[in-house]
Amino acid sequence: MCEIIRNYPCSILDRSNTLKKVQYPIELMQAKYTCKSDESRFVESVIRQSFGDDVFELIDPVMGGEDFSYYLQNKPGAFIFVGMGGEKSMYPHHHPKFDIDEEVIPDAIKLFIEIAKNYD
């Protein structure tokens, strides 16, 4: 599957190059890092202790976080989704039907306060 995803942009550009007789250079980079870190495990423990195990969900890596992983090479941090998956936020960011679930904002504030209070 990774090979298909990796080759897809190139195949589109190849067709475009052929049809338009224009060259589009492309360089694909393999992501070197992930967003998993000691801080990620710390934030997971804060979420579980503050809100319970049922609200925490470990998801597969997403490309939206891969650029953030480069920041984590220089500064400690964690990449989290807050308030995702409810009725209002069942669509991903940048989707036309995405809607911010404002009811989760108080819990998000509580989460960030707990992270700050418990971080060494």
Secondary structure, 3 states (H helix, E strand, C coil): CHHHHHHHHHHHHHHHHHHHCCCCCCCCCCCCCCCCCHHHHHHHHHHHHHHCHHHCCCCCCCHHHHHHHHHCCCCCCCCCCCCCCCCCCCCCCCCCCCCCCHHHHHHHHHHHHHHHHHCC
